[in-house]
Amino acid sequence: MFAACSFTVRARRSLALILLAAVAIAVPAQARESARSKVAVAPADTTFSQCRKFFPEQRVLPVVPDKLQLRSLCFDAYAVLHSGATHTPVFSVERLTRAQLTDAKDEERTNHFYPEARLPMQDRAQLDDYKGSGFDRGHMAPAADMPTPQAMAQSFSLANMVPQAPENNRKTWAGIEKDTRSYAKRARRGVYVYSGPVYSGAIRTIGQGKVQVPSHLFKLVYDPETGRAWAHWVENTDEAQAGRPISYAELVRRTGIEFLPGLKVAD
């Protein structure tokens, strides 16, 4: 009698485990990720404590004048300082090396954009904000830089996106990204790359979440081997063309952000 009862209990437990596994498989992966992320909202700080590897000497953090609603987010191949006021990155930062870009060459682009669940609901952009807006979801840390499938998937976080004029995103900005990769492959110690939006003039927004549309975009490249830094600066319009890079000092003046504090930077 005891053995029969014991068998019944074991059978019930086994059945329960099978049912739980079936439910887990049935629930879409994105929904499971969302559920897990509800308890993992990023702290409201700018320390990048888990991903200092993306910054020069693993310690040189940008000095940003406006601390309101800012959060640092770490990903496998890049990091973001995110603004809850604009619902976009202040900047995305990467350390690009020849090895990483060699690995990235064969990665398949996923195009699975997603809202960043580590951000508070009121701070994050949503997919619906971009629908019918006339703007692309423009990567700041490019998908083409990502060396693994997971890094590729993470690059499509909306925390890494800004509303970008379509022709700008697909031609002018894509060309700047390609030129940056070409230089990084030649650099002996790799380069640090900061990409982000700038907002000037009348404020434009898209979607119910009022995601702000930048007036300009920048990409700063710093080569620690030579100490040189330069920045690409383009208007966020379809007609914009890439011009001659501006100096690091000029970028600091235009953005108000000191990206490389304490470092000797040569133009």
LUMVEXKE-139245 format. One line per field, with one value per residue: residue number from 1; residue in one letter; y, x, z of N, C-alpha, C in turn. Coordinates in steps of 0.2 Angstrom, whole numbers, plus 2048, in hexadecimal, padded with zeros to 3 digits. Layout:
BEGIN
nr c(NUM;...)
rest c(A;...)
n.v c(Y;...)
n.u c(X;...)
n.w c(Z;...)
ca.v c(Y;...)
ca.u c(X;...)
ca.w c(Z;...)
c.v c(Y;...)
c.u c(X;...)
c.w c(Z;...)
END
This chain:
BEGIN
nr c(1;2;3;4;5;6;7;8;9;10;11;12;13;14;15;16;17;18;19;20;21;22;23;24;25;26;27;28;29;30;31;32;33;34;35;36;37;38;39;40;41;42;43;44;45;46;47;48;49;50;51;52;53;54;55;56;57;58;59;60;61;62;63;64;65;66;67;68;69;70;71;72;73;74;75;76;77;78;79;80;81;82;83;84;85;86;87;88;89;90;91;92;93;94;95;96;97;98;99;100;101;102;103;104;105;106;107;108;109;110;111;112;113;114;115;116;117;118;119;120;121;122;123;124;125;126;127;128;129;130;131;132;133;134;135;136;137;138;139;140;141;142;143;144;145;146;147;148;149;150;151;152;153;154;155;156;157;158;159;160;161;162;163;164;165;166;167;168;169;170;171;172;173;174;175;176;177;178;179;180;181;182;183;184;185;186;187;188;189;190;191;192;193;194;195;196;197;198;199;200;201;202;203;204;205;206;207;208;209;210;211;212;213;214;215;216;217;218;219;220;221;222;223;224;225;226;227;228;229;230;231;232;233;234;235;236;237;238;239;240;241;242;243;244;245;246;247;248;249;250;251;252;253;254;255;256;257;258;259;260;261;262;263;264;265;266;267)
rest c(M;F;A;A;C;S;F;T;V;R;A;R;R;S;L;A;L;I;L;L;A;A;V;A;I;A;V;P;A;Q;A;R;E;S;A;R;S;K;V;A;V;A;P;A;D;T;T;F;S;Q;C;R;K;F;F;P;E;Q;R;V;L;P;V;V;P;D;K;L;Q;L;R;S;L;C;F;D;A;Y;A;V;L;H;S;G;A;T;H;T;P;V;F;S;V;E;R;L;T;R;A;Q;L;T;D;A;K;D;E;E;R;T;N;H;F;Y;P;E;A;R;L;P;M;Q;D;R;A;Q;L;D;D;Y;K;G;S;G;F;D;R;G;H;M;A;P;A;A;D;M;P;T;P;Q;A;M;A;Q;S;F;S;L;A;N;M;V;P;Q;A;P;E;N;N;R;K;T;W;A;G;I;E;K;D;T;R;S;Y;A;K;R;A;R;R;G;V;Y;V;Y;S;G;P;V;Y;S;G;A;I;R;T;I;G;Q;G;K;V;Q;V;P;S;H;L;F;K;L;V;Y;D;P;E;T;G;R;A;W;A;H;W;V;E;N;T;D;E;A;Q;A;G;R;P;I;S;Y;A;E;L;V;R;R;T;G;I;E;F;L;P;G;L;K;V;A;D)
n.v c(7FA;806;807;809;815;81D;81C;822;82F;832;831;83B;846;846;848;855;85C;859;860;86D;870;86F;87A;884;883;886;894;8A3;8A7;8B5;8BA;8B3;8B8;8C5;8C4;8C0;8CB;8D5;8D6;8DB;8E8;8F5;8FD;90F;916;91B;913;908;8FC;8EF;8ED;8F4;8F1;8F6;903;90F;90A;903;90B;918;922;92B;93C;942;94F;951;948;943;936;92C;91C;90F;902;8F1;8E7;8D8;8DC;8EA;8F9;904;915;91A;925;929;934;937;92B;924;91E;928;926;918;90C;904;8F8;8F5;8E9;8E0;8D2;8D1;8D6;8CE;8C2;8C7;8C8;8BD;8BC;8BB;8C7;8CB;8D3;8D4;8DE;8E5;8EB;8F2;8E9;8EB;8F8;904;905;911;918;911;90E;908;8FC;900;90D;911;90C;911;91D;922;922;919;90C;90F;908;90C;905;8FB;8EE;8E6;8E6;8DC;8CD;8C1;8B5;8B8;8C5;8CC;8CB;8D2;8DF;8E4;8EA;8F7;900;903;90B;918;924;925;92D;924;923;929;920;914;916;922;922;914;913;91B;912;907;90C;90E;901;8FD;904;900;8F3;8F4;8FA;8F8;8F6;8F6;900;90C;910;91C;91F;929;933;944;952;960;970;971;966;956;948;936;92A;924;923;92E;92E;936;93F;940;94E;94D;942;939;931;92C;928;921;91D;915;911;91B;926;92F;936;938;93F;93A;944;946;94D;948;944;93F;944;947;947;93E;947;94F;949;950;958;950;959;962;95A;958;965;967;95D;95D;953;94B;93F;939;93B;942;93C;93D;944;943;94C)
n.u c(804;80A;814;80D;807;812;817;80C;80D;81A;817;80E;815;81F;816;812;81E;820;815;818;824;81E;816;820;826;81C;81A;81E;82F;833;829;82C;838;835;82D;837;83E;837;83A;847;84B;856;862;860;86D;87D;888;88E;892;893;899;8A5;8AF;8AC;8B1;8BF;8CE;8C6;8C0;8BD;8B1;8A3;89F;890;885;878;86F;862;856;85F;866;872;875;87A;880;884;88E;88F;88B;87F;87A;86B;85D;84F;848;848;846;84F;860;86D;87A;882;88E;89D;8AA;8B4;8BD;8C9;8C7;8BA;8B2;8B5;8AF;8A2;89F;898;88C;87B;86F;861;856;84C;844;842;83A;843;843;849;849;83F;82D;828;833;838;839;82C;827;81C;81D;825;81F;818;81D;826;834;843;848;856;866;871;87D;883;87B;883;88F;88F;895;890;881;879;87D;87A;86C;869;86D;861;85A;84E;854;85F;85D;858;84C;84E;852;84D;855;861;864;866;870;879;87D;87F;88A;894;894;89A;8A7;8AC;8AD;8B7;8C2;8C4;8C8;8D5;8DB;8E7;8E4;8D7;8C8;8BE;8AD;8A0;890;882;872;86E;865;85D;856;844;83A;837;82C;828;81A;810;817;81F;82D;83C;842;851;85B;868;875;883;893;8A0;8B1;8BF;8D0;8DA;8E7;8EE;8E9;8E0;8D1;8C1;8B2;8A3;896;885;876;866;85E;857;85E;86B;87D;88C;899;8A9;8B1;8AF;8B8;8BD;8BC;8B3;8A8;8A5;8A2;896;88D;88E;892;8A0;8A9;8B5;8BC;8CA;8D4;8E1;8DE;8E0;8DD)
n.w c(800;805;7FB;7EF;7F1;7F2;7E5;7DE;7E3;7DE;7D0;7CE;7D1;7C7;7BC;7BE;7BD;7AF;7AA;7AE;7A6;79A;79A;79B;78F;786;789;782;77E;77F;788;793;796;798;7A4;7AD;7AD;7B3;7C1;7C1;7BF;7BA;7C4;7C9;7C4;7BE;7BD;7B6;7BB;7B9;7AC;7A9;7A0;793;793;792;79A;7A3;7AC;7A9;7A9;7A0;7A3;7A6;7A5;7A9;7B4;7B5;7B5;7B0;7AC;7AD;7A1;79F;792;788;77E;77E;786;78E;791;797;794;79D;79B;78D;788;781;77D;785;782;779;77C;776;776;769;760;755;756;75C;752;747;74C;74B;73E;738;73F;73F;73B;746;748;752;75A;76B;77A;788;796;7A2;7A5;7AD;7AA;7A7;7A2;796;784;779;76E;766;766;75B;750;741;741;739;73B;73C;747;74E;750;75D;763;757;74E;746;74C;755;75E;761;761;76C;770;764;764;770;76B;766;76F;774;77C;776;76B;760;759;748;739;72A;71E;722;72D;725;71C;71D;72B;72C;724;72B;736;730;72C;738;73E;735;738;745;744;73F;74A;757;764;765;765;76E;76D;76D;76B;767;769;766;76C;766;764;75F;768;763;762;762;762;770;77B;77A;774;772;763;75C;757;752;750;757;756;75F;75E;766;767;771;76F;767;76D;767;762;75A;753;74B;744;741;739;73E;732;722;717;71C;71B;71E;725;727;735;746;753;763;76E;768;767;775;779;771;776;784;78B;793;78D;78F;79B;7A4;79B;790;780;76F;760)
ca.v c(800;80C;808;80B;81C;820;81C;827;836;834;832;842;84B;845;84B;85C;85E;859;866;874;870;870;881;888;883;88A;89B;8A6;8A9;8BC;8BB;8B0;8BD;8CB;8C2;8C0;8D2;8D9;8D6;8DC;8EF;8F7;903;915;919;91C;911;903;8F8;8E8;8ED;8F9;8EF;8FA;90A;90F;908;900;90F;91F;923;931;940;944;955;950;941;941;930;928;915;90B;8FB;8ED;8E2;8D4;8DF;8F1;8FC;90A;919;91B;92A;928;93A;937;924;922;91F;92E;923;911;90C;8FE;8F7;8F1;8E6;8DC;8CC;8D1;8D8;8C8;8BE;8CA;8C8;8B8;8BC;8BC;8CC;8C8;8D8;8D3;8E4;8E4;8F0;8F0;8E8;8ED;8FF;905;905;918;91A;90D;90F;902;8FA;903;914;911;90A;916;923;925;922;912;90A;910;906;910;900;8F8;8E6;8E3;8E5;8D7;8C7;8BA;8B6;8BC;8CC;8CE;8CB;8D8;8E5;8E7;8ED;8FE;905;905;90D;91F;925;927;92E;91E;923;92A;919;90E;918;927;91F;90E;915;91C;90C;903;90F;90D;8FA;8FC;907;8FC;8ED;8F6;8FD;8F3;8F4;8F7;906;90D;913;91E;921;92B;938;94B;955;968;973;96F;95F;951;941;931;925;926;924;934;92D;93C;93E;944;952;94B;93B;939;92B;92E;923;922;918;915;910;921;92C;933;936;93C;93D;93B;948;947;94E;942;945;93B;948;948;943;93E;94C;94E;948;955;956;94E;95F;965;956;959;96B;966;958;95E;94D;94A;938;936;940;940;939;942;942;947;94D)
ca.u c(800;80E;818;808;806;818;817;807;810;81F;814;80B;81B;821;811;812;824;81F;810;81C;828;81A;814;826;828;817;81A;823;835;833;825;830;83D;831;82B;83D;841;833;83D;84E;84B;85D;862;861;873;881;88F;890;897;894;89B;8AA;8B3;8AB;8B4;8C6;8D1;8C1;8BE;8BC;8A9;8A1;89C;88A;883;871;86E;85B;853;864;868;877;873;880;87E;88A;893;88E;887;87A;877;865;85A;848;844;847;844;854;867;872;87F;883;896;8A0;8B2;8B5;8C3;8C9;8C4;8B3;8AF;8B6;8AA;89C;89E;894;886;875;86B;85B;850;846;844;83E;83A;847;83F;84D;847;838;828;827;839;83A;835;828;827;817;81F;829;81A;815;821;82A;83B;846;84B;85D;86A;877;882;881;87A;888;895;88D;899;88C;87A;876;87F;876;865;869;86D;85B;856;84C;858;865;85A;855;848;853;84F;84E;85B;866;866;868;875;87E;87F;882;891;898;896;89F;8AD;8AF;8B0;8BD;8C8;8C5;8CB;8DC;8DE;8EB;8E1;8D0;8C5;8B8;8A8;89A;88B;87C;86E;86E;85E;85E;850;83E;83A;832;82C;824;817;80C;81C;823;834;83E;845;857;85D;86E;878;88B;897;8A7;8B6;8C5;8D5;8DE;8EE;8F0;8E6;8DC;8C9;8BD;8AB;89E;890;881;86F;861;85A;858;863;871;883;892;89E;8AF;8B0;8B1;8BD;8BA;8BA;8AD;8A2;8A3;89E;88F;889;88E;895;8A7;8A9;8BC;8BF;8D1;8D8;8E4;8DB;8E3;8D8)
ca.w c(800;805;7F5;7EA;7F3;7F0;7DE;7DC;7E4;7D9;7CA;7CE;7D1;7C0;7B7;7C0;7B9;7A8;7A8;7AF;7A1;794;79A;79A;788;783;78A;77D;781;781;78D;799;797;79B;7AA;7B1;7AD;7B8;7C7;7BF;7BD;7BB;7C9;7C6;7C5;7B8;7BF;7B2;7C0;7B6;7A5;7A8;79A;78D;794;792;7A0;7A7;7B1;7A7;7A7;79E;7A8;7A3;7AA;7AB;7B7;7B6;7B2;7AD;7AE;7A9;7A0;79C;78D;787;77A;77E;78C;78C;796;795;797;79E;799;786;786;77C;780;785;77D;77A;77C;775;775;763;75F;74F;758;75C;74B;743;74E;74A;737;736;742;73B;73E;748;747;757;75F;771;77F;78D;79C;7A8;7A6;7B0;7A5;7A5;79F;790;77E;777;766;763;765;755;74B;73D;743;733;73D;73E;74E;74C;755;75F;762;751;74E;742;751;75B;75C;763;760;772;76F;75F;767;775;768;763;774;772;780;772;765;760;753;744;732;727;719;727;730;721;717;720;731;72A;721;731;73A;72C;72C;73F;73E;731;73C;74B;742;73E;750;75A;76B;764;766;772;769;770;766;76A;767;769;76B;766;760;761;76A;75F;766;75F;766;776;780;778;773;76F;75D;75D;752;750;752;757;757;761;75E;76A;766;777;76D;765;771;762;763;756;754;745;746;73B;73B;73D;72C;71C;713;71F;718;722;723;72A;73D;74A;759;76A;772;766;769;77C;779;76E;77A;78B;78E;793;78C;790;7A0;7A6;796;78B;77A;76A;75B)
c.v c(806;80D;80B;813;820;821;822;82E;838;835;839;847;84C;849;852;85F;85F;85F;86C;875;872;878;886;889;887;891;89E;8A8;8B0;8BD;8B8;8B5;8C3;8CA;8C2;8C7;8D6;8DA;8D8;8E3;8F2;8FD;909;918;919;919;90C;8FE;8F1;8E8;8F3;8F7;8F3;901;90A;90E;905;904;916;91F;92A;935;943;949;954;949;93F;93B;92C;921;912;904;8F7;8E8;8DE;8D8;8E7;8F3;902;90E;91C;921;929;92E;93A;930;921;921;926;92C;91B;911;905;8FE;8F3;8EF;8E2;8D5;8CC;8D2;8D2;8C3;8C1;8C9;8C3;8B7;8BE;8C1;8C9;8CC;8D7;8D8;8E2;8EA;8EE;8EF;8EA;8F4;8FF;907;90C;91B;917;90F;908;902;8FF;90B;916;910;910;91D;926;924;91A;912;90A;90E;90B;90B;8FC;8F0;8E3;8E3;8DF;8D0;8C1;8BB;8B9;8C3;8CF;8CF;8D1;8DF;8E8;8E9;8F5;903;907;908;915;920;928;927;928;91E;925;923;914;910;91C;924;918;90E;916;916;907;905;90E;906;8F9;8FF;902;8F5;8EE;8F8;8F7;8F1;8F5;8FE;906;912;915;921;923;931;93F;94E;95D;96A;971;968;95B;94B;93C;92C;928;927;92A;933;933;93B;943;948;950;945;93C;932;92D;928;925;91C;919;914;917;927;930;931;93B;93A;93F;93F;949;949;948;944;940;93E;948;944;943;943;94B;94E;94F;953;954;954;962;961;957;960;96B;962;95A;958;94C;942;935;93A;93D;93D;93E;940;947;947;949)
c.u c(804;812;813;807;80C;819;812;80A;815;81C;811;810;81E;81D;811;818;823;81A;814;820;824;818;81A;827;822;817;820;829;835;82E;828;835;83A;82F;831;83F;83D;836;845;84E;852;85C;863;868;877;888;892;894;898;897;8A0;8AF;8B2;8AE;8BB;8C9;8CC;8BF;8BC;8B5;8A8;89E;896;887;87C;870;867;859;858;865;86D;874;879;87D;885;890;893;88B;884;879;871;861;852;844;843;845;849;85B;869;878;87F;88B;898;8A7;8B2;8BC;8C3;8C5;8BD;8AF;8B0;8B0;8A3;89A;899;88D;880;871;864;855;84A;847;840;83F;83F;844;843;84C;840;833;828;82E;83B;836;832;828;822;819;822;824;817;818;824;832;83D;848;852;861;870;87D;880;880;880;88F;894;891;895;885;877;877;87B;86F;864;86A;867;857;854;850;85E;863;858;851;84D;850;851;854;861;869;869;86E;87A;881;882;889;896;899;89B;8A6;8B0;8B1;8B6;8C3;8C9;8C9;8D3;8DF;8E1;8E7;8DA;8CE;8BF;8B3;8A2;896;884;878;870;867;85F;858;84A;83E;835;832;827;820;814;812;821;82B;837;843;84B;858;863;870;880;88D;89E;8AC;8BD;8CA;8DA;8E6;8F1;8EE;8E2;8D5;8C6;8B6;8A7;898;88B;87A;86B;85C;85C;85E;86A;877;888;897;8A5;8AE;8B2;8B5;8B9;8B8;8B4;8A7;8A0;89F;897;88A;888;890;89C;8A8;8B0;8BF;8C6;8D6;8DB;8E2;8DE;8DE;8DB)
c.w c(800;7FE;7F0;7EB;7F1;7E9;7DB;7DD;7DF;7D2;7C9;7CE;7CA;7BB;7B8;7BC;7B2;7A6;7A9;7A9;79A;794;799;792;784;784;786;781;783;787;794;79B;79B;7A2;7AF;7B2;7B2;7BE;7C6;7BC;7BF;7C0;7C6;7C7;7BE;7B9;7BA;7B5;7BD;7AF;7A4;7A2;794;78D;794;799;7A5;7AD;7AF;7A4;7A5;7A3;7A4;7A8;7AD;7AD;7B8;7B2;7AE;7B0;7A9;7A8;79C;797;78C;783;77A;785;78A;792;794;798;797;79C;791;784;781;780;780;781;77E;779;77A;775;76F;762;758;751;758;756;746;745;74C;742;735;73A;73E;73F;740;747;74C;75C;765;776;785;794;7A2;7A9;7A9;7AA;7A2;7A1;798;78A;77D;770;763;762;75E;74F;748;73E;73D;735;73E;745;74D;751;756;75F;75C;751;74B;746;755;759;75E;762;766;772;76A;761;76B;771;766;769;772;776;77B;76B;766;759;74E;73D;72E;723;71D;72A;72B;71C;71B;726;730;728;727;735;737;72D;733;740;73A;735;742;74A;741;745;754;761;76B;765;76B;76E;76D;76B;769;767;76A;767;76C;762;763;763;766;762;761;764;76D;77C;77F;778;76F;768;75D;756;74E;753;752;758;759;761;762;769;76C;775;76B;769;76D;763;75E;756;74D;748;740;73E;73A;738;726;717;715;71C;71E;720;727;732;740;750;75F;76E;76F;767;771;77D;776;773;781;78F;78E;793;78F;796;7A3;7A1;792;784;774;764;755)
END
